[in-house]
Amino acid sequence: VAKANVDLLANMLADSSNIEPTGTLHECIGCAALSTTLAQVGTALSTGTAQALSSARVEVNNQLSGSSLENLRSSMTVATAPLVELKTTVKNAFAPFVSDTLMEQISDQLAANGTVASVFMIGLALVLAACAMISIILWMCQEKSSSDGGQPVYYKRVHRCACCTWCCGCYYTMLAFFLGGLLTVLAVPLASFCLILEDISSDMLNTIAAPMNLNLTGPEGDMMGSMIDQCIGNATGNPRLLDLISVPDANGNTTTMYDLLVSQTKDQITAQFDQIGTSMSTGGASIATSDDFVLLKNMLSTISLDTMMFPKSSYDWAGDANYQDMLTNSDMSPYIASTAACADSVVPTGFGLTDPGTTQKGINSFLSTISPAYASSTTARSNCASDFTCKTSAVLGAVDNAACEAAKKFMDLKFAIRSQTIFKCRRFTVSSVPCTVAGMAQSGGIWTGDCKEADGTFTEVTYDCTLSDFVSLVQAYSGYLNSVFARVDSSTSSALSQIQVSLKNLLDVNFLDKIATVGNGVTCGFMGTTYRDVVEGLCYGGVWGIKAVASSYTACAVLTLLLILLMYVQWRLAIDNVNASGKIMDSSTPVVPM
């Protein structure tokens, strides 16, 4: 409301039809002085507490929507590119373990066949052990018996059981060595891969970047390296992830995402609320009592613009045939700088006007100088610029008569400026009905009579008016502006606590604190812990387990090999005994190893 009224008055004073009324050769000297003071009041209105409150609201809106939010979103998208690339790199590195169905297939195969294979190998080992034990028991207890002739007879079952044991043991040994070697071959590259995972760092990535098709140059590469060192390579720390992401700010300077998202956003909003307190502490809370407004109000109520309406000083009066003779008369020539007011006036002091404290002649004094000294009669008109009839040349002389006739034309200018509707006045309308804020009042917290349309806008109309209408309307704005600025101060004071304190608290709790919580909570310490768990499980669990299984198979093969040697010795002794027994019994049929 205040801004609308200030703008309306400023537009009216700046209208060229009011500064230089058409066809009158006059100009409004006081309009410029009022415009200057009015601009100072507008500045006070723009920089005062009311504007500070509005700026705070605008800043909050700007930070939560529009281009600022889009820029923040864009910055986060660009800045997280190294994080996305890091994710892609890690995903590709572990793709065989986490993508497709490889791990699921391996897991299913191990679950389905691993137990069978282990049981099979254990079963074969038990069978071999059982055969070996049976062979040894038979060898110790029932290797031979006595014949009718008293000669020992050796049983074939001993050497046959031993033969079966060491022959099958050979196949078992080859299978165990094969499986143990296969797992050992598999464990070697996996162990090398684990060494890379264990010692991963930005320096290592820079070394292997080319063969892995990694682009680690520029700021994105630096950020990716920092994430590797601080997030993955740091097993004990818990750094903020946003501190590791660098982005350009609004000024083109490099800053961290945390500073852009948390610090700068918070500082920009807080600064607007701090401006409210600054405005209060410096006296900016009250516009109605400010020096600029008091000066404007006094100027509007004191200065009557018709007393500041002078003939144009830049006009060539001496070169105009209609008025040049008036300058030849010493009585009349001073009035070439007279005002458009009826009465004489004193230029107010303290308002920055030209020639303060001096008396400016008006139309009445001009008429008194003309009549009766130079005029034979006067004729009253609708305003104080009366018409008159000059005395003849015979009475006045040719020079004074010409001067009087020029003064008569000059009086016509005064009459025209006071009688014609050549000024452009402005006012508000509500539903096409003229309105002023003179009747503005507050009832139950609701303001009425403030000339607002139903949609909250103002309709400003221009209409033709006379000089007296223009002067009265400008002076009336002393009271109008006093009312609207008193409303501004009242509304500002009543809303100050709610806006400065309550709204700030709401922003802190529901926006700024949450941003800070997100910024402080988005850490990457879990990445190092998770990464270490993966390395522990894959390398110290998986690879070590493969190596342990391979060693177990190899150990089984070695032990079986020893068993084979033992069984081979037993078989050799047993079969030799059988062959020797046969010769003693005069058996011509040799014993075939079976």
C-alpha positions as CSV (number, residue, x, y, z in Angstrom):
1,V,0.0,0.0,0.0
2,A,2.8,2.4,0.9
3,K,4.8,1.7,-2.2
4,A,1.7,2.1,-4.4
5,N,0.9,5.5,-3.0
6,V,4.5,6.6,-3.2
7,D,4.7,5.5,-6.8
8,L,1.4,7.2,-7.7
9,L,2.6,10.5,-6.3
10,A,6.0,10.2,-7.9
11,N,4.4,9.4,-11.3
12,M,2.1,12.4,-11.0
13,L,5.0,14.8,-10.1
14,A,7.1,13.4,-13.0
15,D,4.3,13.8,-15.6
16,S,5.5,16.3,-18.2
17,S,2.0,17.8,-18.4
18,N,2.4,18.9,-14.7
19,I,6.0,19.9,-15.0
20,E,5.4,22.1,-18.1
21,P,1.6,22.7,-18.5
22,T,0.8,22.8,-22.2
23,G,0.4,26.3,-23.7
24,T,1.2,28.2,-20.5
25,L,4.9,28.8,-20.8
26,H,5.2,28.0,-17.1
27,E,7.1,25.2,-15.3
28,C,6.7,23.6,-11.9
29,I,9.9,24.4,-9.9
30,G,8.6,22.7,-6.8
31,C,7.9,19.4,-8.5
32,A,11.6,18.5,-8.8
33,A,12.3,19.3,-5.1
34,L,9.4,17.1,-4.0
35,S,10.5,14.3,-6.3
36,T,14.0,14.3,-4.8
37,T,12.6,14.0,-1.2
38,L,10.1,11.5,-2.4
39,A,12.9,9.3,-3.9
40,Q,14.7,9.4,-0.5
41,V,11.5,8.2,1.2
42,G,11.2,5.5,-1.3
43,T,14.8,4.4,-0.6
44,A,14.0,4.4,3.2
45,L,11.0,2.3,2.4
46,S,13.1,-0.1,0.3
47,T,15.9,-0.4,2.8
48,G,13.9,-0.3,6.0
49,T,12.7,-3.1,8.3
50,A,9.6,-3.8,6.1
51,Q,11.8,-4.3,3.1
52,A,14.2,-6.4,5.2
53,L,11.3,-8.7,6.1
54,S,10.3,-8.9,2.5
55,S,13.8,-9.6,1.4
56,A,14.0,-12.4,4.0
57,R,10.9,-13.9,2.5
58,V,12.1,-13.6,-1.0
59,E,15.5,-15.1,-0.1
60,V,13.9,-18.0,1.5
61,N,11.7,-18.5,-1.5
62,N,14.7,-18.2,-3.8
63,Q,16.7,-20.8,-1.9
64,L,13.8,-23.3,-1.8
65,S,12.7,-22.9,-5.4
66,G,13.4,-21.5,-8.8
67,S,16.8,-21.1,-10.4
68,S,18.8,-21.4,-7.1
69,L,17.3,-24.8,-6.4
70,E,17.9,-25.9,-10.0
71,N,21.5,-24.6,-9.9
72,L,22.0,-26.5,-6.6
73,R,20.5,-29.7,-8.2
74,S,22.7,-29.2,-11.3
75,S,25.8,-28.7,-9.1
76,M,25.1,-31.8,-7.2
77,T,24.6,-33.8,-10.4
78,V,27.9,-32.6,-11.8
79,A,29.8,-32.9,-8.6
80,T,28.8,-36.4,-7.9
81,A,30.1,-37.6,-11.3
82,P,33.4,-38.8,-9.7
83,L,31.3,-40.7,-7.1
84,V,29.3,-42.3,-9.9
85,E,32.5,-43.2,-11.7
86,L,34.0,-44.6,-8.5
87,K,30.9,-46.7,-8.1
88,T,31.1,-47.9,-11.7
89,T,34.8,-48.8,-11.3
90,V,34.1,-50.8,-8.1
91,K,31.1,-52.4,-9.7
92,N,33.1,-53.5,-12.8
93,A,35.9,-54.8,-10.6
94,F,33.6,-57.0,-8.6
95,A,31.3,-57.7,-11.5
96,P,32.1,-61.4,-11.7
97,F,31.1,-61.6,-8.0
98,V,28.0,-59.4,-7.9
99,S,26.5,-59.2,-11.4
100,D,24.6,-61.6,-13.5
101,T,24.2,-65.1,-11.9
102,L,27.8,-66.2,-11.6
103,M,28.0,-66.1,-7.8
104,E,24.5,-67.6,-7.5
105,Q,25.5,-70.4,-9.8
106,I,28.8,-71.0,-7.9
107,S,26.9,-70.9,-4.6
108,D,24.3,-73.3,-5.9
109,Q,27.0,-75.7,-7.3
110,L,28.9,-75.6,-4.0
111,A,25.8,-76.2,-2.1
112,A,24.6,-79.0,-4.3
113,N,27.9,-80.7,-5.3
114,G,30.4,-79.5,-2.8
115,T,29.1,-81.7,-0.1
116,V,28.9,-84.7,-2.5
117,A,32.4,-84.1,-3.7
118,S,33.8,-83.9,-0.2
119,V,31.8,-86.9,1.0
120,F,33.0,-88.8,-2.1
121,M,36.7,-88.0,-1.5
122,I,36.3,-88.8,2.2
123,G,34.4,-92.0,1.3
124,L,37.2,-93.1,-1.1
125,A,39.8,-92.4,1.6
126,L,37.8,-94.4,4.1
127,V,37.4,-97.3,1.7
128,L,41.1,-97.2,1.0
129,A,41.9,-97.1,4.7
130,A,39.4,-99.9,5.4
131,C,41.0,-102.1,2.6
132,A,44.5,-101.3,4.0
133,M,43.4,-102.2,7.5
134,I,41.8,-105.4,6.3
135,S,44.9,-106.3,4.3
136,I,47.1,-105.7,7.4
137,I,44.8,-107.7,9.7
138,L,44.7,-110.6,7.3
139,W,48.5,-110.4,6.8
140,M,49.0,-110.4,10.6
141,C,46.4,-113.0,11.5
142,Q,45.5,-115.2,8.6
143,E,48.3,-115.0,6.1
144,K,48.9,-118.8,6.1
145,S,47.9,-122.2,7.3
146,S,49.6,-125.6,7.7
147,S,49.1,-128.3,5.1
148,D,48.8,-132.1,5.7
149,G,52.5,-132.4,5.0
150,G,53.3,-129.8,7.6
151,Q,54.3,-127.1,5.1
152,P,52.7,-123.6,5.4
153,V,50.1,-122.7,2.8
154,Y,49.8,-118.9,2.1
155,Y,46.3,-117.4,1.4
156,K,45.9,-115.4,-1.8
157,R,43.4,-113.0,-0.2
158,V,46.1,-111.1,1.6
159,H,48.1,-110.1,-1.5
160,R,44.9,-109.5,-3.4
161,C,43.5,-107.1,-0.8
162,A,46.9,-105.3,-0.7
163,C,47.0,-105.1,-4.5
164,C,43.5,-103.6,-4.6
165,T,44.5,-101.0,-2.0
166,W,47.6,-99.7,-3.6
167,C,46.2,-99.8,-7.1
168,C,43.1,-97.8,-6.2
169,G,45.3,-95.5,-4.0
170,C,47.2,-94.6,-7.1
171,Y,44.1,-93.3,-8.8
172,Y,43.0,-91.6,-5.6
173,T,46.4,-89.9,-5.4
174,M,46.2,-88.6,-8.9
175,L,42.7,-87.2,-8.3
176,A,43.7,-85.5,-5.1
177,F,46.9,-84.0,-6.6
178,F,44.8,-82.8,-9.6
179,L,42.2,-81.1,-7.4
180,G,44.8,-79.6,-5.1
181,G,46.8,-78.3,-8.0
182,L,43.7,-76.9,-9.7
183,L,42.7,-75.0,-6.5
184,T,46.3,-73.8,-6.0
185,V,46.3,-72.4,-9.6
186,L,43.0,-70.7,-8.9
187,A,44.3,-69.2,-5.6
188,V,47.4,-67.6,-7.1
189,P,45.6,-64.9,-9.3
190,L,43.0,-64.4,-6.6
191,A,45.8,-63.8,-4.1
192,S,47.3,-61.2,-6.4
193,F,44.0,-59.5,-6.9
194,C,43.6,-59.4,-3.1
195,L,47.0,-57.7,-2.8
196,I,45.6,-54.9,-5.1
197,L,42.4,-54.7,-3.1
198,E,44.4,-54.5,0.1
199,D,46.7,-51.7,-1.0
200,I,44.3,-49.7,-3.0
201,S,45.0,-45.9,-3.0
202,S,44.9,-42.9,-5.4
203,D,48.5,-43.4,-6.3
204,M,47.8,-47.0,-7.3
205,L,44.8,-45.9,-9.3
206,N,46.9,-43.4,-11.2
207,T,49.4,-46.1,-12.0
208,I,46.8,-48.6,-13.3
209,A,44.4,-46.0,-14.8
210,A,45.4,-46.4,-18.4
211,P,44.9,-50.2,-18.7
212,M,41.6,-49.9,-16.8
213,N,40.3,-47.0,-19.0
214,L,39.9,-44.7,-16.0
215,N,40.0,-40.9,-16.6
216,L,41.7,-39.5,-13.4
217,T,42.7,-36.1,-14.9
218,G,41.3,-32.8,-13.7
219,P,39.1,-32.0,-10.7
220,E,37.0,-35.1,-11.1
221,G,40.1,-37.3,-11.0
222,D,41.3,-35.5,-7.9
223,M,37.9,-35.9,-6.2
224,M,37.9,-39.6,-7.1
225,G,41.4,-40.0,-5.6
226,S,40.3,-38.2,-2.4
227,M,37.3,-40.5,-2.1
228,I,39.6,-43.6,-2.5
229,D,42.0,-42.3,0.1
230,Q,39.5,-40.9,2.6
231,C,36.6,-43.2,2.2
232,I,37.9,-46.6,1.2
233,G,41.5,-46.5,2.3
234,N,40.7,-44.9,5.6
235,A,39.5,-47.7,7.9
236,T,39.3,-45.7,11.1
237,G,38.0,-42.2,10.0
238,N,34.5,-41.2,9.0
239,P,34.8,-38.1,6.8
240,R,31.9,-36.1,5.4
241,L,31.4,-37.2,1.8
242,L,30.3,-33.6,0.8
243,D,33.6,-32.2,1.9
244,L,35.3,-34.4,-0.7
245,I,33.2,-33.1,-3.6
246,S,34.4,-29.8,-5.1
247,V,32.0,-27.6,-7.1
248,P,32.1,-24.0,-8.5
249,D,30.0,-21.4,-6.5
250,A,28.0,-18.5,-8.0
251,N,31.1,-16.5,-8.3
252,G,33.0,-19.2,-10.1
253,N,35.2,-20.0,-7.1
254,T,35.8,-23.6,-6.2
255,T,34.2,-24.7,-3.0
256,T,33.0,-27.9,-1.4
257,M,29.6,-29.3,-1.8
258,Y,29.1,-29.1,2.0
259,D,29.9,-25.4,2.0
260,L,27.6,-24.8,-1.0
261,L,24.7,-26.8,0.3
262,V,25.0,-26.1,4.0
263,S,27.1,-23.0,4.8
264,Q,26.3,-20.7,1.9
265,T,22.6,-21.5,1.8
266,K,22.3,-21.0,5.6
267,D,24.4,-17.8,5.5
268,Q,22.3,-16.2,2.7
269,I,19.1,-16.8,4.5
270,T,20.4,-15.9,7.9
271,A,21.9,-12.6,6.5
272,Q,18.4,-11.5,5.5
273,F,17.0,-12.1,9.0
274,D,20.1,-10.4,10.5
275,Q,19.2,-7.4,8.3
276,I,15.9,-7.2,10.2
277,G,17.7,-6.8,13.5
278,T,20.2,-4.3,12.0
279,S,17.3,-2.2,10.6
280,M,15.7,-2.2,14.0
281,S,18.9,-1.3,15.9
282,T,19.6,1.6,13.5
283,G,16.2,3.1,13.8
284,G,14.9,1.7,10.5
285,A,11.9,0.2,12.1
286,S,9.8,3.3,11.9
287,I,9.4,5.0,8.5
288,A,6.6,7.4,9.7
289,T,9.1,9.1,12.1
290,S,12.1,9.0,9.8
291,D,13.8,12.3,8.9
292,D,13.1,11.8,5.1
293,F,9.4,11.2,5.6
294,V,8.9,14.1,8.1
295,L,10.6,16.4,5.6
296,L,8.4,15.1,2.8
297,K,5.3,15.5,4.8
298,N,6.2,19.0,5.8
299,M,7.0,19.9,2.2
300,L,3.6,18.5,1.0
301,S,1.6,20.4,3.6
302,T,3.7,23.6,3.4
303,I,4.4,24.1,-0.2
304,S,1.6,25.0,-2.5
305,L,2.7,24.1,-6.0
306,D,1.0,27.1,-7.6
307,T,3.5,29.3,-5.7
308,M,6.2,27.1,-7.3
309,M,4.8,27.5,-10.8
310,F,6.9,30.1,-12.5
311,P,7.3,31.3,-16.1
312,K,10.0,29.3,-17.9
313,S,13.4,30.7,-17.1
314,S,14.8,29.2,-20.2
315,Y,12.2,30.8,-22.5
316,D,13.3,33.8,-24.6
317,W,10.7,36.3,-23.4
318,A,12.6,39.2,-24.9
319,G,12.5,37.6,-28.3
320,D,8.7,36.9,-28.2
321,A,6.8,39.8,-29.8
322,N,3.8,39.1,-27.6
323,Y,5.7,39.7,-24.3
324,Q,8.9,41.6,-25.1
325,D,7.3,45.1,-24.6
326,M,6.4,44.1,-21.0
327,L,10.2,44.0,-20.2
328,T,10.5,47.7,-21.2
329,N,8.4,48.8,-18.2
330,S,10.1,48.8,-14.9
331,D,6.8,48.3,-13.0
332,M,5.8,45.3,-15.1
333,S,9.1,43.5,-15.9
334,P,9.5,42.0,-12.4
335,Y,6.3,40.1,-12.9
336,I,7.8,38.1,-15.8
337,A,9.0,35.9,-12.9
338,S,5.8,35.9,-10.9
339,T,4.1,32.7,-9.7
340,A,0.8,31.2,-10.8
341,A,-0.6,31.8,-7.3
342,C,-3.1,34.5,-6.6
343,A,-1.4,35.9,-3.5
344,D,2.2,36.7,-2.8
345,S,4.1,33.9,-1.1
346,V,7.3,33.4,0.8
347,V,9.6,30.6,-0.3
348,P,9.8,28.1,2.6
349,T,13.1,27.5,4.2
350,G,14.7,24.2,5.0
351,F,13.4,22.4,1.9
352,G,16.3,23.0,-0.5
353,L,14.3,25.4,-2.6
354,T,15.8,28.3,-4.6
355,D,15.9,31.7,-2.8
356,P,14.4,30.5,0.5
357,G,12.8,33.2,2.6
358,T,12.2,35.5,-0.3
359,T,8.8,36.9,-1.3
360,Q,7.4,35.8,-4.7
361,K,4.9,38.0,-6.3
362,G,1.5,36.6,-7.3
363,I,-1.3,37.4,-9.7
364,N,-3.0,39.9,-7.3
365,S,0.1,42.0,-7.0
366,F,0.5,41.9,-10.8
367,L,-3.1,43.1,-11.2
368,S,-2.6,45.8,-8.6
369,T,0.4,47.1,-10.5
370,I,-1.5,47.3,-13.8
371,S,-4.7,48.7,-12.4
372,P,-5.4,51.6,-12.1
373,A,-2.0,52.9,-13.2
374,Y,-2.1,51.4,-16.7
375,A,-5.6,50.0,-17.0
376,S,-8.8,52.0,-17.5
377,S,-11.0,49.1,-16.3
378,T,-10.9,45.5,-15.0
379,T,-13.2,42.6,-15.7
380,A,-13.5,39.7,-13.2
381,R,-13.1,36.2,-14.5
382,S,-13.5,32.7,-13.0
383,N,-10.2,33.1,-11.1
384,C,-8.0,35.9,-9.8
385,A,-6.4,36.5,-13.2
386,S,-8.9,39.2,-14.1
387,D,-9.0,40.8,-17.5
388,F,-8.3,44.5,-18.0
389,T,-8.5,47.2,-20.6
390,C,-5.3,49.2,-21.1
391,K,-5.4,53.0,-21.3
392,T,-4.8,54.5,-24.7
393,S,-1.5,55.5,-26.2
394,A,-2.6,59.1,-25.8
395,V,-2.8,58.7,-22.1
396,L,0.1,56.3,-21.4
397,G,2.3,56.9,-24.3
398,A,3.2,54.4,-27.0
399,V,5.8,52.5,-25.0
400,D,3.8,52.0,-21.8
401,N,0.7,51.2,-23.9
402,A,2.6,48.5,-25.7
403,A,3.9,47.2,-22.3
404,C,0.3,47.1,-21.0
405,E,-0.9,45.2,-24.0
406,A,1.9,42.7,-23.5
407,A,1.0,42.4,-19.8
408,K,-2.6,41.7,-20.8
409,K,-1.4,38.8,-22.9
410,F,0.8,37.6,-20.0
411,M,-2.2,37.8,-17.7
412,D,-4.0,35.5,-20.2
413,L,-1.3,33.0,-19.6
414,K,-2.0,33.2,-15.8
415,F,-5.7,32.8,-16.5
416,A,-5.1,29.8,-18.7
417,I,-2.9,28.0,-16.2
418,R,-5.5,28.5,-13.5
419,S,-8.6,27.8,-15.4
420,Q,-7.9,25.1,-18.0
421,T,-7.9,21.4,-17.2
422,I,-4.4,20.9,-18.6
423,F,-2.9,19.1,-15.6
424,K,-2.8,15.3,-15.2
425,C,-3.9,14.2,-11.8
426,R,-3.8,10.5,-10.7
427,R,-5.8,8.5,-8.3
428,F,-6.8,4.9,-7.4
429,T,-10.1,3.3,-8.3
430,V,-11.8,0.3,-6.9
431,S,-14.2,-1.4,-9.2
432,S,-14.0,1.9,-11.3
433,V,-15.0,4.0,-8.3
434,P,-12.4,6.7,-7.3
435,C,-10.7,5.9,-4.0
436,T,-8.2,7.5,-1.6
437,V,-6.6,6.1,1.6
438,A,-8.0,9.0,3.7
439,G,-10.6,6.6,5.1
440,M,-8.2,3.6,5.6
441,A,-8.8,1.9,9.0
442,Q,-8.1,-1.3,10.8
443,S,-10.8,-3.4,12.4
444,G,-10.3,-6.8,14.0
445,G,-6.9,-7.1,12.4
446,I,-8.3,-6.4,8.9
447,W,-7.6,-3.2,7.0
448,T,-10.3,-1.5,4.9
449,G,-10.3,1.5,2.7
450,D,-6.8,0.9,1.3
451,C,-7.9,1.1,-2.3
452,K,-7.0,-2.4,-3.1
453,E,-8.9,-4.3,-5.7
454,A,-10.4,-7.7,-4.8
455,D,-7.3,-9.5,-6.1
456,G,-5.0,-7.3,-4.0
457,T,-3.7,-5.2,-6.9
458,F,-4.0,-1.4,-7.4
459,T,-5.7,0.3,-10.3
460,E,-4.2,3.7,-11.1
461,V,-6.0,6.1,-13.4
462,T,-5.1,9.5,-14.9
463,Y,-7.6,12.2,-15.4
464,D,-7.5,15.9,-16.5
465,C,-7.6,18.5,-13.7
466,T,-7.0,22.2,-13.0
467,L,-4.1,23.7,-11.2
468,S,-6.1,24.1,-8.0
469,D,-7.1,20.4,-8.2
470,F,-3.5,19.4,-8.7
471,V,-2.3,21.6,-5.8
472,S,-4.9,20.3,-3.5
473,L,-4.3,16.6,-4.4
474,V,-0.5,16.9,-3.9
475,Q,-1.0,18.6,-0.5
476,A,-3.6,15.9,0.5
477,Y,-0.8,13.3,0.1
478,S,0.7,14.7,3.3
479,G,-2.1,13.0,5.2
480,Y,-2.4,10.0,2.8
481,L,1.3,9.1,3.2
482,N,1.2,9.6,6.9
483,S,-1.6,7.1,7.1
484,V,0.0,4.4,5.0
485,F,3.4,4.7,6.6
486,A,1.8,4.5,10.0
487,R,0.2,1.3,8.8
488,V,3.6,0.0,7.6
489,D,5.1,0.7,11.0
490,S,2.2,-0.9,12.8
491,S,2.2,-4.0,10.6
492,T,6.0,-4.3,10.8
493,S,6.1,-4.1,14.6
494,S,3.3,-6.6,15.0
495,A,4.8,-9.1,12.5
496,L,8.4,-8.6,13.5
497,S,8.5,-11.1,16.3
498,Q,6.5,-13.7,14.3
499,I,8.7,-13.3,11.2
500,Q,12.1,-12.6,12.7
501,V,11.8,-15.2,15.5
502,S,9.1,-17.7,14.7
503,L,9.8,-18.0,11.0
504,K,13.5,-18.1,11.6
505,N,13.0,-20.9,14.1
506,L,10.7,-22.8,11.6
507,L,13.4,-22.4,9.0
508,D,16.1,-23.6,11.4
509,V,14.1,-26.6,12.5
510,N,12.5,-27.7,9.2
511,F,15.0,-26.6,6.6
512,L,18.4,-25.4,7.7
513,D,19.0,-27.9,10.5
514,K,17.8,-30.7,8.2
515,I,20.2,-29.6,5.5
516,A,23.0,-29.5,8.1
517,T,21.9,-33.0,9.4
518,V,22.0,-34.3,5.8
519,G,25.4,-32.6,5.1
520,N,26.9,-34.0,8.3
521,G,25.2,-37.3,8.1
522,V,26.3,-38.2,4.6
523,T,29.6,-39.7,5.5
524,C,31.7,-42.3,3.8
525,G,33.2,-44.2,6.7
526,F,30.9,-47.1,6.0
527,M,32.5,-47.5,2.6
528,G,35.9,-48.2,4.2
529,T,34.4,-50.6,6.7
530,T,32.3,-52.4,4.1
531,Y,35.3,-52.5,1.7
532,R,37.4,-54.1,4.5
533,D,34.7,-56.6,5.2
534,V,34.6,-57.5,1.5
535,V,38.4,-57.9,1.4
536,E,38.3,-59.9,4.6
537,G,35.6,-62.2,3.3
538,L,36.9,-62.5,-0.2
539,C,40.6,-62.7,0.5
540,Y,41.1,-63.8,4.1
541,G,38.1,-66.0,3.9
542,G,37.5,-67.1,0.4
543,V,41.0,-67.2,-1.1
544,W,42.5,-68.5,2.2
545,G,39.8,-71.2,2.2
546,I,40.6,-72.2,-1.4
547,K,44.2,-72.5,-0.5
548,A,43.4,-74.5,2.7
549,V,41.3,-76.9,0.7
550,A,44.0,-77.2,-1.9
551,S,46.6,-78.0,0.8
552,S,44.2,-80.5,2.3
553,Y,43.8,-82.3,-1.0
554,T,47.6,-82.3,-1.4
555,A,48.1,-83.6,2.1
556,C,45.6,-86.4,1.4
557,A,47.4,-87.2,-1.8
558,V,50.8,-87.4,0.0
559,L,49.4,-89.5,2.8
560,T,47.7,-91.8,0.3
561,L,51.0,-92.1,-1.5
562,L,52.6,-93.2,1.7
563,L,49.8,-95.7,2.1
564,I,50.4,-96.9,-1.4
565,L,54.1,-97.5,-0.7
566,L,53.1,-99.4,2.5
567,M,50.5,-101.5,0.7
568,Y,52.9,-102.2,-2.2
569,V,55.5,-103.6,0.2
570,Q,52.9,-105.7,1.9
571,W,51.6,-106.9,-1.5
572,R,55.1,-107.7,-2.6
573,L,55.8,-109.7,0.5
574,A,52.5,-111.5,0.4
575,I,52.6,-112.5,-3.2
576,D,56.2,-113.6,-2.9
577,N,55.2,-115.8,0.0
578,V,52.4,-117.3,-2.0
579,N,54.8,-118.0,-4.9
580,A,57.4,-119.5,-2.7
581,S,54.8,-121.7,-1.0
582,G,53.7,-123.0,-4.4
583,K,57.2,-124.0,-5.4
584,I,57.6,-125.9,-2.1
585,M,54.4,-127.7,-2.8
586,D,55.8,-128.7,-6.2
587,S,53.3,-126.5,-7.9
588,S,54.3,-125.8,-11.4
589,T,51.7,-123.1,-11.9
590,P,52.9,-119.7,-10.9
591,V,50.8,-117.4,-8.9
592,V,49.5,-114.5,-11.0
593,P,49.2,-111.2,-9.1
594,M,45.6,-110.5,-8.8
